[in-house]
Amino acid sequence: MVPYIHKLPALEIVQSKIYTRETLLKPLAVLRFKNRKIVFTNGCFDILHRGHIDYLAKASDFGGDLIIGLNSDASVKLLNKGGLRPLQDEQTRAMILASMHFVSGVILFDEETPEDLIRFIQPDILVKGADYDASETDPNNKKYIAGSASVRKNGGEVKTIEYLEGFSTTAIENKIKNN
């Protein structure tokens, strides 16, 4: 989403891919004008590992531009992932995600779910891990994908991706604790 007319310093390119709602408005309009597919996924991405990279790369393959909704530090606390989580602050996590060449943008959200953010972005494709159910329509069901109703209402698709087995932040955390 960053124009590459002149070679920008690498760190500037990474930082330019971290958005707020206000700064994301224009790039979204440009993407829609160019008929680019917008793919959206979300998560905490606390300790980035091979499973995350596999998942995010596959999500980006669904469309032209991958936007990641990143749980803010406050949002991670709402999810009760443990007293020490997040292990890395939101700006660090955002920079790491934005540094991936297949990620077009990262935007923080403070709520427990990205429902409002998804309504704001209106992605063409909403992606979550296969521990969710793309066909679930009951918002009270644990397998329901937040924002899926609004994506479908706007003519978009909801997809899931199988996780790469054996890779998780919890497993890494446990390995560190036990060594």
Beta strands, then each sheet from edge to edge (+ up, - down):
strand 1: 18-19
strand 2: 38-43
strand 3: 65-71
strand 4: 105-109
strand 5: 125-129
strand 6: 157-161
sheet 1: 1+ 4+ 3+ 2+ 5+ 6+
end
